[in-house]
Amino acid sequence: MRFTTRPTLQGTFGMVSATHWLAAQSAMAVLEDGGNAFDAAVAGAFVLHVVEPHLNGPAGEVPIMLAPAGGAVRVLCGQGVAPAGATAAHYRGLGLDLVPGTGPLAAAVPGAFDAWLLLLRDHGTKSLEDVLKYAIGYAEHGHAPVENVGATVESVRRLFETEWTSSAEVYLPGGRPPRPGALLRNPALAATWKRLLTETARAGGREARIDAAREAWRTGFIAEALVRQSRRPTTDTSGERHTGTLTGTDLADWSATYETPVTYDFDGWTVCKAGPWSQGPVLLQQLALLPAELPAHGSADYVHLLIEGCKLAMADREAWYGDAAEVPLADLLSDGYNAGRRALVGEKAVHELRPGSPGGRAPRLPAYTRVDAAREPGFDPMGAGEPTVAPLPGRPAVAQATGEAQVAADGTTRGDTCHLDVVDRWGNMIAATPSGGWLQSNPVVPELGFPLGTRLQMAWLEEGLPNSLTPGRRPRTTLTPSLALRGGVPVMAFGTPGGDQQDQWQLHFFLAVALGAPVRGGLDLQGAVDAPNWHNDSFPSSFHPRGRRPGSVTVESRTDPGVTEELRRRGHDVTVGPAWSEGRLCAVARDPETGVLSAAANPRGMQGYAVGR
């Protein structure tokens, strides 16, 4: 049994794990009120928009993995597409070689809101009012914010005061950043949801009201406000003011969609992920690259093997993943392809990107794969998250590590993401990773109380790549929740914030669970969450300014010093981080034989909690 900071929770009624305790407990309240896992997840998600505004918002995005009891696992895609006017030629015509990390030019069609409401309509049982009341309460009456909300706002205070003044109205109450213990309110957001409920009150039954709310988002008062905001000249990472490309037609024409997951079988488990518009298949490729016999868990041989396998999978991500081209997934996950790739892993660390040639196809990498992030402003080996930068005009951006969110005094901030998992007594299970629409990504829309997102920063302006910026196509995202089955039955839902690190940390977690010893008759979820973790940055970052750090590995200081030294001897450029700095895992599980439910949450960051009974 591993050392754990908390017990793995066990019960039979319902379990929730989330990156903020208020979201976890709000979701649990819905379960207690007779709702199912999908009702609970929607309620928790809207609370996350309020209590973790530096990590997600309604105009962001969310991939959702759902397993209805007795039904097939499905992916619900809440990742919006590039607007019709978001062509690479348009951005290059503005003198840009990368999509800015902030501002309306980086805004895709917002996807999170529609995805959550589609989930509620099709799989939930509660009314829209039932699930929104928790978020409305916290927005209207206030909540005590975590320290990183205030730290993030402080990092962009001058930007808010001089440029993004609508954000200052919400996040600089009385001219001060939010403080723990002092209530933070967002009356504009509360008013938005209350108006939405009022306008849809006469639409008919439960499903009709939900669809009316979706229509208000796409074509009604919310859509109108989002388009007005997109047209406002806004200072972004280029130091210039730009208007966005989002139009009313873009909003009206898009809705969330269901998809079949991509799967891979490993040691009696079937792991389900979203498609290659996400980062999800990277986890499956890493599993496919593993040899039949693994070295001892946590040993230098084990860590080296996983790092080098990750590099190969991430090189394939850069060469092949995206929504703008057909992705040869069957070849990438085939035994023959991975046998050849596995043979590339030797005793020494490799610093080059080595994409493969699935089916004999010739790989092509973006030109930015040559950029060394260690020399780029804003890079930080401890910046494992989803960076978004909002420098003041004419000011350089230099990131500093402060924990979960990375901030700097000159207006740079490095954000992250949220996650929540729910399982109920009927066996419904869901994993979701909400992100985007960060308070530091775009100015707050004054009429609505939340900002646009910046997901287009993940697409390349270079033509002819699978992830080239293309109207009507999704930018490839790092968001990657997971569901795992045994014997065809859903057993575990899990995921983590962390940008490019998500499928690294999830691999380490999954192997610790799948190959570890059970605890108290169940899976050792908390032990796997708490185990020392690591990540590497040897591939191009998915976020502005898109650099990479060849050969890098960042480990927690709890890692065996002998392992650290052996990694260095093998050629890894090792950074030793704080003891609890790598990984943000949440997880829930269900034993299909006994019906026992379990849950665990990450102690890092001091705000993720699991609840249940």
HUQUIFEN-V912903 format. One record per helix or strand. SS is the DSSP state (a for helix, b for strand). FROM is the first residue (numbers start at 1). TO is the last residue. Records with the same first field share a line. If there is no record, write none. Layout:
# HUQUIFEN-V912903
SS->FROM-TO / FROM-TO
This chain:
# HUQUIFEN-V912903
b->9-11 / 14-18 / 61-67 / 73-78 / 81-82 / 143-144 / 183-184 / 234-235 / 241-242 / 257-260 / 262-266 / 269-273 / 372-372 / 386-389 / 400-400 / 406-407 / 412-415 / 420-424 / 429-435 / 444-444 / 451-451 / 460-460 / 468-468 / 471-471 / 474-474 / 482-486 / 489-495 / 519-519 / 522-522 / 534-535 / 548-548 / 552-556 / 573-577 / 586-590 / 597-601 / 609-612
a->21-32 / 37-51 / 88-93 / 104-106 / 112-123 / 128-141 / 147-155 / 157-162 / 165-171 / 173-175 / 187-199 / 206-219 / 221-231 / 248-253 / 281-288 / 300-320 / 329-332 / 335-342 / 358-360 / 367-370 / 373-375 / 455-458 / 499-514 / 525-530 / 561-569
